[in-house]
């Protein structure tokens, strides 16, 4: 199950990240608790994607976006309601 979730997350995250590898993802499913967590380490976010998502005007240029850690909550118990 963990490898399926990791594969799905990885394919989605590649759109937003530069140089992403599966080794940067720590996954805790937490199925018994109803929620899990995905933690990304030492990532570089695609500057063009960040520019579009933030709605910045063309005169501003994003040169780099990095994060040492990014945590994503996986609310299994609420997936079918949200």
Buried (B, 14 or more C-beta within 10 A) or exposed (E): EEEEBBEEBBEEBEEBBBEBEEEBBEBEBBBEEEBBEBEBEEBBBBBEBBBEEEEEEEEEEBEEBEEEEBEEEBEBEEEEEE
